[in-house]
Amino acid sequence: MPRLRLINPRNPLNGLVQNDVARRVTLGRKAIFMPLGLAVAAGAVPRSWNVEIVDECTGPVPIGRDADLVGLTAMTCQAPRAYEIADAYRALGVPVIMGGIHPSALPEEALGHATAVAVGEAEGTLPRMLADFEAGRLGGIYRAEGEFPIATPRRDLLARRDYLVWNAVQISRGCPHRCRFCITHAMYRGRYVVRDIEEICEEIRSLGAKWIVFADDNIVGNIAWARRFFRELAKLKVGWCGQATITVARDESLLALMKKSGCLGLILGLESPNAESLRLGNKTYCDPADYIPLIRRLQAARIGTWGSFLFGFDCDTVASCRESVRFAREARLAFACYPILTPYPGTPLFEEYESAGRILTRDWSKYNGATVVFRPARMSVEQLQKSQMAAFGEFFSWPSIRERLKTPPAQKAGWIMNLAAHWGFRYYYRRQKKRMPDFRDAWADRA
């Protein structure tokens, strides 16, 4: 029986700090999220293969000839490490296949480090790659074509105790919207694929969990299907969190159905309270003027609101970045994050910036949402970097935490997450102090 080793390269955004305090707080967990995508890929492997998963976020990767074939996945920030691992295996004569977001965006680049590259979903590529390996003709670029069901993840190949979030479930792929900065649209080109509802419910039942996280880019990408799914989900009596657009709150009947199905909180891609930023990102289906009323509607339904804002659109200034934090505080968001706008390969934004000579580096490890990799229009690189740090510092300050969480739906989880972020930021700031001792000066009132 041929042996396939699937590897998730290390990801600084997913690993947990390993010190005595962190081990106590996280109950000894080594990473935040399980590599669900790789577990789904393993679910597409024929049973005639012996398959294992190695997650470098939780332990070292063995390099040797003890596998017949090695498969690597990579987001853009993981690509350099994935290439290192691939090169090490190939030097030993072990063939390597690669897939995931970054290889799908730049398959020719990835092919320089692999025997074969998958573009698109594993269900549409991996079985063909394995068949070609057994026939001795593996090689080149394999593209997913046609429609195929989303595979059930092989959780049995991972150690549950290693992950803070083990109970992640994928119910769909893609998003119907066409945001210029989003790698999801670049990968799926507007397609939105859903799983069989009974199959999803069976997976949830098998977890035996009281709450779950839906690992989808947009849980309501198909409203009619979502209504049917929420009705069935309500029967399982579990709590859940997921990601959706703020427009979901326009439909009060859908909102009521979501709450009845167990919705505890939603991550909202708000991006900016500035309409011009949304226009530049081609997110014109949202109107910032509606944000506060729609957020209040979610809060009235006792659904936690977690906002994500992007810093670095061409209309952004230091002052507008601070305005985003002021907005988040006024909206009383239970949680918020402030990633730096990143032109990921494969997106229209990357193509535009590369054509204009605005890309500062192709060191993919820096494409992590925490590093400025392009030349901003109305700020310096340093100002944008400092604005992100100042934003986290202000939003997770004690005054901000108290004012945001003193009113419903201030849940216990919200307090825990905010306290963790507060102390996490303090730890990060101490490490960055020599490099950016004056980062709070970014909030000087200047345009």
N, C-alpha and C positions, 0 to 999 in steps of 0.2 A: 504494500500500500504506500504510494508516494506521500511524502511529508511536506506540508506547506506551512511556513512560519510567517504570520502577519505581524508587522511591527508598526507601532505608533511612536514616532520619534519624540524626544523630549520637547516640552512646550512650557516655557517660563510662565505663561499666563494660566496654566492649569495646575502646575505643581504647587504643593504646600510647603511653607517653610518648616524645616525639620529641627525644631529646638524643643526644650522641655515644656515651655508655655504653650507652643503651638500644638504639641502632641496631646496635651491635656484638653485644650479647647476643641480640637477636631477629633478627639477620641482615637488618636493614633492613625488617622487616615493620612494617605500619602499624596493624594490628588483630589481635585474638586470633582471633576466629572469623569465618569467612565468613558472609554473611547467607543461610543455607541455606533458611530459609522463603521468602525472596523468590525464590531460584533455583527452588524447587519451584513457586511461583506462576507464574513465567515458563514452566515446563514445561507449565502448563495453558492457555497462550495459543495460540490457533489459528495455524497456520503462515501464514495469510493476513495476519498482522500482523508489523510490524517492531518488535521489542522490545529494550530495553536496560535494564541495571541500573546505577544510580548509588548508591554507598555513601558516605555522608558521613563514615563512620568512617575512610575512607582518602583522602578528597579533597573539595573543595567541590562544592556542588550548583549546576548551571547553572539560572538562572531566565530563561526566555525563551519565545517562541512557536514554538520549533523542534520541539515535540512536539504531536501531536493530542490526546493524553490522558495524564494523569499519574496514577500509582497510588502511594499511600503506605502503608507498614505501620508499626505502632507498638505497642511494649510500653508500659506505663503511664508509665514514666520518660521515654519518647521523645515522648509525646503533645504537650506544649507546642511542641516544635520541629517536629513534624509539622504542627501547625496553622499555624505561621508559614509554612512552605513552601507549604502548601495555599493559604493566603490570598494569598500573593505570586503564585502561578500564576493563581488565579481573578481577581485584579485585572487581569491581562493578557488575560482572556477565555479561558483554557485550562481546560477541565473537569477536575475532580479526583475520583478515587475513592479510598476509604480502606478498609483492612482490617487484620487482625491482632488481637492479644489485647485491647488497650484499646478500639478501635472496636467490637469484638464485645460487650464488656461494657457500653459506653455509646454505642450507635449514634445516639441522638438528639443527644447532645452533639457527636459527630463530624460529624453531618450539618450542623451549623452552620458547618462549614468545608469541606464537600465537596459535590459534585454528587450522589454516591451513596455508600453505605456497605455493605460486605460483612460479614455476621455469620456466622462459621464458616469452614470451609475454602475455599480459593481454587478448588479443583476443582469445588465445588458452586455457586459464585457468579460467578467471573470470566468464564467463557464467556458466561453470560447477560448480564452487564454490557456486555461488548464487542459482543454482538449488538444490544443495545438502543442502544448508542452509534451503531452504523452505521445503525440504523433511525431515529435522531433522537428516541428516547424515553427516554434514560438519565435516571434520577433515583430518589431514595428509598432505601429499605433493602432489600437482597437477602439472604435467609436461605438457608443451605445446607440442603437437604432430601434425604433418601434416602441411599443408599449409592453411593460412587464410589471408584475406585482412586486411591491416592496417586500424584501425578505424579512423573516422573523429573526431577531438578533440571537446569537449564541452567547447568552450570558454565562453559560456553564464554563466558558473558556477564560473567565476572569474571576479574580478574588474579590468578593463583595466587600470584605473588610478594608480594602485599599482605598475606597472612594467615599467621599463625603456625600455625593449625589449618585446613588446607584439606581434609583427608581426613575430614570429618564426613559420616556417612550416616544417613538417617532410615529406620527399618524399621517404625515403628508410630506411632500417635497415640492420646493419651488414657491413662487409667489406671482400673482397676476400683474403686479405693478412693475414699473420700469425705471426705478431710481438709478441715476447715472453712476452712483458711487457703490452700488451694491453688487457683491460678487454672486449673490443668489440669482439675480437676473442674468448675469453673464454666463452662469453655468446652465440654467434651465430655459433661458430665452422666453420667459413668460408662461411656460408650462406649469401646471399645478396638478400634481398626482396625489391621490388619496389611497389609503389602505382599506381593505374590507373591514367594516365596522365590527362584526362579530370576532374577527381575528384580533383586532385591537383590544376588545373587551376581554378576550381570553388571556391575552398577554398581561393585562392589568390584574386580572384575577390571580394569575400565576405568581405575581410579585408578592401578594399578600400584604401590600403596603397600605397605610392609612391615607397617604398623600403621594402624589406623583408630579413629575415635571414633564411637560410636553416639549420635546426638543425640536420644535418646528419654527421656521422663520415667520410664518403667519398662520395661526391656527384657524382663521376664518377666511381663508383664501377662496373658498367655495361656500357661500352662505347657506344654500339649500342643503348641501351635504352636512355642514356643521350643525344645522338644526336637528337633523336625524341623529347625528352622532351624540349631541348633548342629551337628547331624550334617552338614549340607551345608556349613556354614561351615568345619568342620574340614578339608575337602578343599582349601580355598584357601590354607592355611598362612600366615595373617596373624595378627598380634597385635591385640588390641582392648581398649578400655576402654568402659564404659557406666555407666548408672545403674540401680539396682535397690533393692528393699526388702531389709532385713536378713534377712527370712524366707526368702530364697532359700537360705541356708545350712542350713536345716532339712532339705532334701532332698539327701542325700549323693550320690545317683546323678545328680541334675541338676547339682550342683556339679562332679562329675567330668567330666560332659559339657561344661560351660562351659569348664573348664580345657583339656580336649582340643581345644576349638574355637579356643583361642588367647587366652582371657581373661587379661589382665595386671593389671587393676585394676577396682574398682567404686566408684562414688560412692554412699554410703549416706545416705539421709535419716533420720538418727537422731533429730533434733529436740531430744531431751533425755533424760538418764538418769533423769528424774523421771516416774513413772507418771501423776501428776496433770496434768502438762503435756500428755502424750499424750492423756489423756482429754478435756481442754479442746479439743484440736485434732481430736478424733474419729479418732485414730489408734490405736484400741484393738486392732487386729490385731497390734500389736507389744507386747512385754513387755520393759521395760528390764532385768529380771532375767536375760533370755536374751542380752543384748547381748554381754557379754564372751565366753561360750562360743561363740557364733556367729561372732564376729570371730576368735577363735582358730582356728576351723575353716577360715575363709577364708585366714588367714595360713598355716596348715599346708598348704593347697593351693597356696601361693605366689601368691596373688592379693592384690594391693595393696588396702588398705582406706583410703578417703578418706571422712571423716564430715562431715556438715552438721548444725549445731545452731542452733536458733532461740532468740533471747533476747527475752523480753517477754511470755510467757504470764501470765495473771492470778495464777498462783501463784508466779511468779518473783520472786526477791529478788537483791540484789547477791551474797549468799552462794551462792545456787543457780546463778548464772551462773558463778561461779568453780568450783563443783563440776563443771560441764560440762567445763571445761578440764582439771581434775584427772582426770576420767573419760577424756577423750581421750588424755591422757598415759599413764594406766594401761593403756589398751587398745592402746597403741603404734600408733596410727593414723599412717599415712604422711603424711597431710595432713588438714587440717580447716579449715572456714570457719564463721563465726559471724554470719550475717545477723540483723539486727533484724527481729522479727516485723512483717510489713507487711500491713495489711488492704486488699488490692487490690480495686478495684471489681469487682463481679460475684460476689464470694465471700460465703458466709454470715457470715464474720468482719466484713467491711465493713458489711454490713447491721446486724449487732448493735451495732457500735461507733457507727455513725451514729445509730441509734435512741436510743442511750444518751447522745448528745452528746459522745462521746469522740474524735471525729475532730478533729485540731488544724489541719489544712490540706488544701485540695484542690489545692495546687500539685503537679501530678502528677510534676514533675521530681524531687521529693523522695521519691517512692515507689520507692526504689532499694535497699532492704535495708541502707542505711548511715545512714539518718536516721530519727529517731523522729517518726512522723506521727500518733500517737494518745496518749491519756493513759494511762500504765501504772497498774496497780492497786496495786502494792506497792513501787514505786520512783518516783523523780522522773524526768522526762525526761532531766535531766543525768546522773543515776546510770546509766540504761540506756545512754545514749550512751557514757559513759566505760567502762562494763563491756565493751562491744564492743571498744573500743580496747585495753583491758587484756588481754582474752582473746587477741587476735591477738598482742599483745606477749609474753605468757607462752608461748603455744603455739609460737611461732616464735623463742623465745630459744635461745641456744646449748645450755644444759643440756637443754632439752626436745628439741631436734633430735638431740643425741647419744644420749639414752636411748631415743628412739623408733626410731631408724634403725640401731641397732647390732645388731639381730637381724633374721632373715629375716621377711618378704620385703623387705629394704632394697635396693631396686633403684636403679640409677644415676639414673633419672628422679625418684625420690623425693628424692634429695639435691639435684638441680638445682632442683626445684620449691621445696623448703624454703629453700634458700639465696636463691633469687629472692624468696621471700616475706619472709625475714628482712631483706634489704636494702630491699625495697619498703616494708616497714613503717617502717623507720628513716627513709626518705625522706618518707613520709607524715607521720610524727610530727613531723619538723622543720617541715613546712608547717603543722601544727596546733598547734604549741607555744604560740603566743600565745593561741589560743582555749581550749585545754585543757591548761595547763601541769602540772596535777596529776592527770591522768587515772589514773595508777597508784594513786591513793588509793582508787579504786573497789574495790580488793581488800581494803580494811579489813574485818576480820571482824565484820560487823554484818548483821543480818537486814533 
